Amino acid sequence: MQEPDQNDLHRTTTSHPVLLCPLVTPFTDETVDTDALGQLVESLAATGIDGFVPCGTSGEVASLTPEERRRVIETTVENSSHGQTVIAGAAATAVRSAVERIESAAAAGADAALLPSPYYHAPNSPAGLKQFFAAVADDAALPIYLYDIPSCTGQQIPTEVTEALSSHPNIVGLKDSSGDYEHFSAVLRATPDDFDVYQGFDTQFVQSVQIGATGGICGLTNATPEIFLDVATAIVEGNYERAARLQQTAITPIFDVGLEEGFAPVLKTAAVASGRLSSHHVRPPLIETSTEGVALIEDVLST
Protein backbone atom coordinates (compact mmCIF):
# COMPACT_ATOMS: atom_id res chain seq x y z
CA MET A 1 0.00 0.00 0.00
CA GLN A 2 1.24 3.48 -0.84
CA GLU A 3 0.80 6.17 1.79
CA PRO A 4 -0.84 9.29 0.34
CA ASP A 5 1.48 12.21 -0.26
CA GLN A 6 0.81 15.46 1.55
CA ASN A 7 -0.38 17.95 -1.04
CA ASP A 8 -2.15 21.28 -1.33
CA LEU A 9 -5.53 19.96 -2.40
CA HIS A 10 -7.04 19.61 1.07
CA ARG A 11 -9.89 21.87 2.04
CA THR A 12 -8.02 23.17 5.09
CA THR A 13 -4.97 24.40 3.17
CA THR A 14 -6.22 25.56 -0.21
CA SER A 15 -6.93 29.25 -0.75
CA HIS A 16 -9.17 28.63 -3.75
CA PRO A 17 -11.69 26.02 -4.87
CA VAL A 18 -9.86 23.17 -6.59
CA LEU A 19 -11.06 22.43 -10.13
CA LEU A 20 -10.48 19.04 -11.74
CA CYS A 21 -11.68 18.02 -15.21
CA PRO A 22 -13.27 14.56 -15.68
CA LEU A 23 -11.97 14.14 -19.21
CA VAL A 24 -13.98 12.93 -22.17
CA THR A 25 -12.30 10.30 -24.35
CA PRO A 26 -12.08 11.31 -28.03
CA PHE A 27 -12.56 8.54 -30.59
CA THR A 28 -11.63 8.17 -34.23
CA ASP A 29 -13.85 5.47 -35.72
CA GLU A 30 -13.12 2.48 -33.49
CA THR A 31 -9.96 3.72 -31.78
CA VAL A 32 -9.07 6.17 -29.03
CA ASP A 33 -7.80 9.39 -30.60
CA THR A 34 -4.77 9.99 -28.38
CA ASP A 35 -3.68 12.98 -30.49
CA ALA A 36 -6.99 14.74 -29.88
CA LEU A 37 -6.88 13.78 -26.20
CA GLY A 38 -3.37 15.14 -25.83
CA GLN A 39 -4.36 18.42 -27.47
CA LEU A 40 -7.42 18.68 -25.23
CA VAL A 41 -5.35 18.11 -22.09
CA GLU A 42 -2.73 20.65 -23.19
CA SER A 43 -5.42 23.22 -23.94
CA LEU A 44 -7.10 22.74 -20.56
CA ALA A 45 -3.81 22.62 -18.65
CA ALA A 46 -2.83 26.00 -20.06
CA THR A 47 -5.92 27.61 -18.49
CA GLY A 48 -4.64 26.87 -14.99
CA ILE A 49 -7.05 24.09 -14.08
CA ASP A 50 -5.78 22.02 -11.14
CA GLY A 51 -6.00 18.50 -12.50
CA PHE A 52 -7.61 15.79 -14.58
CA VAL A 53 -9.70 12.68 -14.01
CA PRO A 54 -9.37 10.34 -17.01
CA CYS A 55 -11.32 7.09 -17.38
CA GLY A 56 -14.35 8.21 -15.43
CA THR A 57 -18.02 8.35 -16.35
CA SER A 58 -17.54 11.31 -18.72
CA GLY A 59 -14.67 9.39 -20.34
CA GLU A 60 -16.94 6.45 -21.26
CA VAL A 61 -14.81 4.17 -19.11
CA ALA A 62 -17.28 1.28 -19.43
CA SER A 63 -16.63 1.29 -23.19
CA LEU A 64 -12.82 1.17 -22.96
CA THR A 65 -10.61 -1.90 -23.08
CA PRO A 66 -7.87 -2.31 -20.43
CA GLU A 67 -5.25 -1.29 -23.01
CA GLU A 68 -7.27 1.78 -23.96
CA ARG A 69 -7.59 2.77 -20.31
CA ARG A 70 -3.82 2.60 -19.93
CA ARG A 71 -3.22 4.71 -23.04
CA VAL A 72 -5.77 7.31 -21.97
CA ILE A 73 -4.10 7.70 -18.57
CA GLU A 74 -0.60 7.81 -20.09
CA THR A 75 -1.68 10.45 -22.61
CA THR A 76 -3.24 12.54 -19.85
CA VAL A 77 -0.10 12.36 -17.70
CA GLU A 78 2.22 13.12 -20.61
CA ASN A 79 0.28 16.25 -21.60
CA SER A 80 -0.37 17.63 -18.10
CA SER A 81 2.49 20.05 -18.61
CA HIS A 82 1.71 22.43 -15.77
CA GLY A 83 2.01 19.99 -12.87
CA GLN A 84 -1.66 19.06 -12.69
CA THR A 85 -2.84 16.20 -10.52
CA VAL A 86 -4.12 13.11 -12.37
CA ILE A 87 -6.73 10.95 -10.61
CA ALA A 88 -7.47 7.90 -12.76
CA GLY A 89 -10.78 6.08 -12.80
CA ALA A 90 -10.52 2.46 -11.62
CA ALA A 91 -14.08 1.16 -11.70
CA ALA A 92 -14.38 -2.58 -11.07
CA THR A 93 -16.75 -5.05 -9.45
CA ALA A 94 -14.08 -7.31 -7.90
CA VAL A 95 -11.47 -6.33 -5.34
CA ARG A 96 -8.63 -7.94 -7.30
CA SER A 97 -9.71 -6.28 -10.54
CA ALA A 98 -9.80 -2.87 -8.85
CA VAL A 99 -6.35 -3.40 -7.37
CA GLU A 100 -4.99 -4.39 -10.79
CA ARG A 101 -6.55 -1.35 -12.48
CA ILE A 102 -5.01 0.90 -9.87
CA GLU A 103 -1.63 -0.78 -10.43
CA SER A 104 -2.00 -0.09 -14.15
CA ALA A 105 -2.88 3.54 -13.44
CA ALA A 106 0.15 3.90 -11.18
CA ALA A 107 2.41 2.45 -13.90
CA ALA A 108 0.94 4.99 -16.34
CA GLY A 109 1.91 7.83 -14.00
CA ALA A 110 -1.34 8.70 -12.22
CA ASP A 111 -1.21 10.33 -8.79
CA ALA A 112 -4.35 8.74 -7.35
CA ALA A 113 -7.33 6.56 -8.27
CA LEU A 114 -11.09 7.18 -8.33
CA LEU A 115 -13.06 4.13 -7.18
CA PRO A 116 -16.86 3.85 -7.41
CA SER A 117 -18.99 1.31 -5.61
CA PRO A 118 -19.26 -2.09 -7.28
CA TYR A 119 -22.11 -2.23 -9.76
CA TYR A 120 -24.37 -5.05 -11.04
CA HIS A 121 -24.52 -6.85 -7.67
CA ALA A 122 -25.12 -3.99 -5.26
CA PRO A 123 -23.90 -4.52 -1.69
CA ASN A 124 -26.48 -6.29 0.45
CA SER A 125 -25.32 -4.28 3.47
CA PRO A 126 -23.35 -1.07 4.09
CA ALA A 127 -20.83 -3.32 5.87
CA GLY A 128 -20.14 -5.07 2.57
CA LEU A 129 -19.52 -1.77 0.83
CA LYS A 130 -17.10 -0.73 3.56
CA GLN A 131 -15.28 -4.06 3.26
CA PHE A 132 -14.96 -3.68 -0.52
CA PHE A 133 -13.40 -0.22 -0.36
CA ALA A 134 -11.13 -1.12 2.56
CA ALA A 135 -9.92 -4.31 0.89
CA VAL A 136 -8.98 -2.43 -2.28
CA ALA A 137 -7.32 0.37 -0.32
CA ASP A 138 -5.27 -2.10 1.73
CA ASP A 139 -3.47 -3.29 -1.43
CA ALA A 140 -3.77 -0.25 -3.70
CA ALA A 141 -0.68 1.22 -5.34
CA LEU A 142 -2.17 4.73 -5.20
CA PRO A 143 -4.21 6.85 -2.80
CA ILE A 144 -7.94 6.37 -3.41
CA TYR A 145 -10.81 8.79 -3.83
CA LEU A 146 -14.22 7.20 -3.33
CA TYR A 147 -16.72 7.90 -6.11
CA ASP A 148 -20.38 8.19 -5.16
CA ILE A 149 -22.49 7.97 -8.33
CA PRO A 150 -25.68 6.06 -7.54
CA SER A 151 -27.14 6.65 -11.02
CA CYS A 152 -24.48 4.24 -12.33
CA THR A 153 -23.93 1.92 -9.38
CA GLY A 154 -27.49 1.62 -8.06
CA GLN A 155 -26.67 2.63 -4.51
CA GLN A 156 -25.50 5.74 -2.70
CA ILE A 157 -22.49 5.41 -0.42
CA PRO A 158 -23.97 5.93 3.07
CA THR A 159 -22.52 8.81 5.06
CA GLU A 160 -21.50 6.48 7.86
CA VAL A 161 -19.47 4.35 5.41
CA THR A 162 -17.58 7.39 4.10
CA GLU A 163 -17.03 8.57 7.67
CA ALA A 164 -15.56 5.21 8.69
CA LEU A 165 -13.36 4.97 5.59
CA SER A 166 -12.04 8.52 5.98
CA SER A 167 -9.69 7.22 8.69
CA HIS A 168 -8.10 4.69 6.31
CA PRO A 169 -4.58 5.93 5.50
CA ASN A 170 -4.97 5.20 1.79
CA ILE A 171 -8.46 6.69 1.29
CA VAL A 172 -8.00 10.44 0.94
CA GLY A 173 -11.27 11.85 -0.38
CA LEU A 174 -14.53 11.48 -2.25
CA LYS A 175 -16.23 12.73 -5.40
CA ASP A 176 -19.97 13.05 -4.85
CA SER A 177 -22.01 12.84 -8.06
CA SER A 178 -25.22 11.91 -6.30
CA GLY A 179 -26.83 15.30 -6.86
CA ASP A 180 -28.13 15.05 -3.30
CA TYR A 181 -27.03 18.30 -1.68
CA GLU A 182 -28.20 17.32 1.80
CA HIS A 183 -26.17 14.12 1.59
CA PHE A 184 -23.16 16.10 0.37
CA SER A 185 -23.50 18.45 3.34
CA ALA A 186 -23.71 15.49 5.71
CA VAL A 187 -20.50 13.99 4.28
CA LEU A 188 -18.69 17.30 4.81
CA ARG A 189 -19.80 17.40 8.42
CA ALA A 190 -18.87 13.77 9.07
CA THR A 191 -15.35 13.74 7.60
CA PRO A 192 -12.12 15.38 8.82
CA ASP A 193 -10.84 18.59 7.26
CA ASP A 194 -7.95 16.84 5.50
CA PHE A 195 -10.36 14.49 3.69
CA ASP A 196 -11.02 15.99 0.24
CA VAL A 197 -14.68 16.24 -0.72
CA TYR A 198 -15.39 17.21 -4.35
CA GLN A 199 -18.75 18.16 -5.83
CA GLY A 200 -19.48 16.25 -9.05
CA PHE A 201 -22.67 18.13 -9.96
CA ASP A 202 -21.59 21.25 -11.83
CA THR A 203 -24.80 23.04 -10.84
CA GLN A 204 -23.98 22.66 -7.13
CA PHE A 205 -20.39 23.88 -7.33
CA VAL A 206 -20.86 27.35 -5.82
CA GLN A 207 -23.04 26.34 -2.88
CA SER A 208 -20.83 23.33 -2.12
CA VAL A 209 -17.68 25.44 -1.93
CA GLN A 210 -19.54 27.90 0.30
CA ILE A 211 -20.08 25.18 2.91
CA GLY A 212 -16.52 23.82 2.79
CA ALA A 213 -16.05 21.55 -0.22
CA THR A 214 -12.50 21.15 -1.53
CA GLY A 215 -13.78 22.06 -4.99
CA GLY A 216 -15.38 20.41 -7.96
CA ILE A 217 -14.75 17.65 -10.48
CA CYS A 218 -16.89 19.35 -13.08
CA GLY A 219 -17.63 17.88 -16.51
CA LEU A 220 -18.14 21.17 -18.32
CA THR A 221 -14.52 22.11 -17.68
CA ASN A 222 -13.90 19.99 -20.81
CA ALA A 223 -15.42 22.88 -22.77
CA THR A 224 -15.46 26.01 -20.63
CA PRO A 225 -12.79 25.87 -17.91
CA GLU A 226 -12.55 29.65 -18.04
CA ILE A 227 -16.12 29.97 -16.75
CA PHE A 228 -15.34 27.78 -13.76
CA LEU A 229 -12.12 29.65 -13.08
CA ASP A 230 -14.12 32.90 -13.17
CA VAL A 231 -16.59 31.38 -10.73
CA ALA A 232 -13.73 30.27 -8.46
CA THR A 233 -12.21 33.76 -8.55
CA ALA A 234 -15.56 35.32 -7.68
CA ILE A 235 -15.87 32.95 -4.71
CA VAL A 236 -12.38 33.82 -3.46
CA GLU A 237 -13.25 37.52 -3.76
CA GLY A 238 -16.45 36.96 -1.81
CA ASN A 239 -18.60 37.91 -4.79
CA TYR A 240 -21.06 35.05 -4.43
CA GLU A 241 -23.72 36.90 -6.40
CA ARG A 242 -21.50 36.92 -9.49
CA ALA A 243 -20.47 33.30 -8.89
CA ALA A 244 -24.08 32.17 -8.63
CA ARG A 245 -25.10 34.17 -11.71
CA LEU A 246 -22.33 32.61 -13.82
CA GLN A 247 -23.30 29.14 -12.62
CA GLN A 248 -26.95 29.75 -13.39
CA THR A 249 -26.50 31.26 -16.86
CA ALA A 250 -23.40 29.59 -18.30
CA ILE A 251 -23.32 26.18 -16.62
CA THR A 252 -26.81 25.06 -15.59
CA PRO A 253 -28.48 25.09 -19.05
CA ILE A 254 -25.84 22.79 -20.58
CA PHE A 255 -25.66 20.59 -17.49
CA ASP A 256 -29.42 20.10 -17.67
CA VAL A 257 -29.06 18.80 -21.24
CA GLY A 258 -26.50 16.35 -19.89
CA LEU A 259 -28.93 15.12 -17.26
CA GLU A 260 -31.45 14.40 -19.99
CA GLU A 261 -29.25 13.06 -22.80
CA GLY A 262 -26.10 11.77 -21.09
CA PHE A 263 -22.98 13.61 -20.04
CA ALA A 264 -20.36 12.10 -22.33
CA PRO A 265 -22.24 13.07 -25.53
CA VAL A 266 -23.18 16.51 -24.22
CA LEU A 267 -19.68 17.30 -22.96
CA LYS A 268 -18.22 16.33 -26.31
CA THR A 269 -20.75 18.51 -28.09
CA ALA A 270 -19.81 21.42 -25.83
CA ALA A 271 -16.09 20.79 -26.36
CA VAL A 272 -16.62 20.82 -30.15
CA ALA A 273 -18.66 24.03 -29.90
CA SER A 274 -15.90 25.66 -27.87
CA GLY A 275 -13.21 24.55 -30.34
CA ARG A 276 -11.44 22.09 -28.05
CA LEU A 277 -12.48 18.96 -29.97
CA SER A 278 -13.22 18.30 -33.62
CA SER A 279 -15.41 15.20 -33.17
CA HIS A 280 -18.33 14.42 -30.86
CA HIS A 281 -18.35 10.68 -31.66
CA VAL A 282 -19.39 8.41 -28.79
CA ARG A 283 -19.46 4.62 -28.53
CA PRO A 284 -22.61 2.51 -28.24
CA PRO A 285 -24.75 2.26 -26.24
CA LEU A 286 -24.44 6.06 -26.12
CA ILE A 287 -25.68 8.18 -29.01
CA GLU A 288 -24.77 11.71 -29.99
CA THR A 289 -26.55 14.79 -28.67
CA SER A 290 -29.91 15.61 -30.24
CA THR A 291 -30.29 18.45 -32.73
CA GLU A 292 -32.21 20.44 -30.13
CA GLY A 293 -29.51 19.84 -27.53
CA VAL A 294 -26.75 20.91 -29.90
CA ALA A 295 -28.60 24.14 -30.71
CA LEU A 296 -29.09 24.98 -27.03
CA ILE A 297 -25.46 24.27 -26.18
CA GLU A 298 -24.19 26.38 -29.08
CA ASP A 299 -26.52 29.20 -28.07
CA VAL A 300 -25.31 29.22 -24.47
CA LEU A 301 -21.65 29.13 -25.49
CA SER A 302 -22.10 31.95 -27.99
CA THR A 303 -23.37 34.41 -25.38
ZIUR-V816693 format. One record per pair of residues at least 12 apart in sequence whose ideal C-beta (glycine too) atoms are under 8 Angstrom apart, sorted by the first residue. I is the first residue (numbers start at 1). J is the second residue. If there is no record, write none. Layout:
i	j
I	J
I	J
This chain:
i	j
1	137
1	138
1	139
1	140
1	141
1	169
1	170
2	106
2	140
2	141
2	142
2	143
2	170
3	143
3	169
3	170
4	112
4	143
4	169
4	170
4	172
5	111
5	143
7	85
9	50
9	51
9	85
9	196
9	214
9	215
10	193
10	194
10	195
10	196
10	214
11	193
11	194
11	196
11	197
11	212
11	213
11	214
12	193
12	194
14	214
14	215
15	236
16	232
16	233
16	235
16	236
17	205
17	209
17	213
17	214
17	215
17	216
17	232
17	235
17	236
18	50
18	51
18	196
18	198
18	214
18	215
18	216
19	49
19	50
19	51
19	215
19	216
19	218
19	221
19	225
19	228
19	229
19	232
20	49
20	50
20	51
20	52
20	53
20	85
20	87
20	198
20	215
20	216
20	217
20	218
20	221
21	44
21	49
21	51
21	52
21	53
21	217
21	218
21	219
21	221
21	222
21	225
22	52
22	53
22	56
22	57
22	58
22	59
22	200
22	217
22	218
22	219
22	221
22	222
23	37
23	40
23	41
23	52
23	53
23	54
23	56
23	58
23	59
23	72
23	76
23	222
24	40
24	58
24	59
24	60
24	222
24	264
24	267
24	268
24	271
24	277
25	37
25	54
25	55
25	59
25	60
25	64
25	68
25	72
26	40
26	268
26	277
26	279
26	281
27	279
27	281
27	282
27	283
28	279
28	281
29	281
32	64
32	68
32	71
32	72
33	279
34	71
34	72
34	75
36	277
36	278
36	279
37	72
37	75
37	76
37	79
38	75
38	78
38	79
39	79
40	222
40	271
40	276
40	277
41	75
41	76
41	79
41	80
42	79
42	81
43	276
44	221
44	222
44	225
44	276
45	79
45	80
45	81
45	82
45	84
46	82
47	225
47	226
47	229
48	82
48	229
49	84
49	221
49	225
49	228
49	229
50	84
50	85
50	215
51	80
51	84
51	85
51	86
51	87
51	111
52	76
52	80
52	84
52	85
52	86
52	87
53	86
53	87
53	88
53	89
53	114
53	175
53	217
54	72
54	73
54	75
54	76
54	86
54	88
54	89
55	69
55	72
55	73
55	88
55	89
55	90
55	91
55	105
56	89
56	114
56	147
56	217
57	89
57	149
57	152
57	177
57	263
57	264
58	219
58	222
58	263
58	264
58	267
59	72
59	89
59	264
60	264
60	282
60	283
60	286
61	89
61	91
62	91
63	283
63	284
63	286
66	101
66	104
69	89
69	101
69	104
69	105
70	104
70	107
70	108
73	86
73	88
73	104
73	105
73	108
73	109
73	110
74	108
74	109
76	88
77	108
77	109
77	110
78	109
85	111
85	112
86	109
86	110
86	111
86	112
87	110
87	111
87	112
87	113
87	114
87	145
88	102
88	105
88	108
88	110
88	112
88	113
88	114
88	142
89	113
89	114
89	147
90	102
90	105
90	113
90	114
90	115
91	115
91	116
91	119
91	147
92	115
92	118
93	118
93	119
93	120
93	121
94	118
95	132
95	135
95	136
98	115
98	136
98	140
99	136
99	139
99	140
99	141
101	113
102	115
102	136
102	140
102	141
102	142
102	144
103	141
105	141
105	142
106	141
106	142
110	142
111	142
111	143
112	142
112	143
112	144
112	145
112	172
113	140
113	142
113	143
113	144
113	145
114	144
114	145
114	147
114	175
115	133
115	136
115	144
115	145
115	146
115	147
116	146
116	147
116	148
116	149
116	152
116	153
117	129
117	132
117	147
117	148
117	153
117	155
117	157
118	132
118	153
119	152
119	153
119	154
122	153
122	154
122	155
123	155
126	158
126	160
126	161
129	155
129	157
129	158
129	161
130	161
130	164
130	165
133	146
133	161
133	165
133	168
133	171
134	165
134	168
134	171
137	165
137	168
137	170
137	171
138	170
140	170
143	170
143	171
143	172
144	170
144	171
144	172
145	171
145	172
145	173
145	174
145	175
145	196
145	198
146	162
146	165
146	171
146	173
146	174
146	175
147	174
147	175
147	177
148	162
148	174
148	175
148	176
148	177
148	178
148	200
149	175
149	177
149	178
149	200
150	178
151	177
151	179
156	178
156	180
156	183
157	174
159	183
159	186
159	187
159	190
160	190
162	174
162	187
162	190
162	191
163	187
163	190
163	191
166	190
166	191
166	192
166	195
172	195
172	196
173	195
173	196
173	197
173	198
173	214
174	187
174	191
174	195
174	196
174	197
174	198
175	198
175	200
175	217
176	197
176	198
176	199
176	200
176	201
177	200
177	201
178	200
178	201
179	201
179	204
181	204
181	207
181	208
184	197
184	199
184	204
184	208
184	213
185	211
188	211
188	212
188	213
196	214
197	212
197	213
197	214
198	213
198	214
198	215
198	216
198	217
199	213
199	215
199	216
199	217
199	218
200	216
200	217
200	218
201	255
202	216
202	218
202	219
202	220
202	247
202	251
202	252
202	255
203	247
203	251
203	252
203	255
203	256
205	218
205	228
205	231
205	247
205	251
206	231
206	235
206	240
206	243
206	244
206	247
209	232
209	235
210	235
210	240
215	232
216	228
219	255
219	258
219	263
219	267
220	251
220	254
220	255
220	267
220	270
222	267
222	268
222	270
222	271
222	276
223	254
223	267
223	270
223	271
223	273
223	274
223	276
223	301
224	250
224	251
224	270
224	274
224	301
227	246
227	250
227	251
228	251
230	246
231	243
231	246
231	247
231	251
234	246
249	300
249	303
250	300
250	303
253	296
253	300
254	266
254	270
254	296
254	297
254	300
254	301
257	289
257	293
257	296
257	297
260	293
261	289
261	290
261	293
262	286
264	282
264	286
265	280
265	282
265	286
265	287
265	288
265	289
266	289
266	293
266	297
268	280
268	281
268	282
268	288
268	289
269	288
269	289
269	293
269	294
269	297
270	297
270	301
273	294
273	297
273	298
273	301
274	301
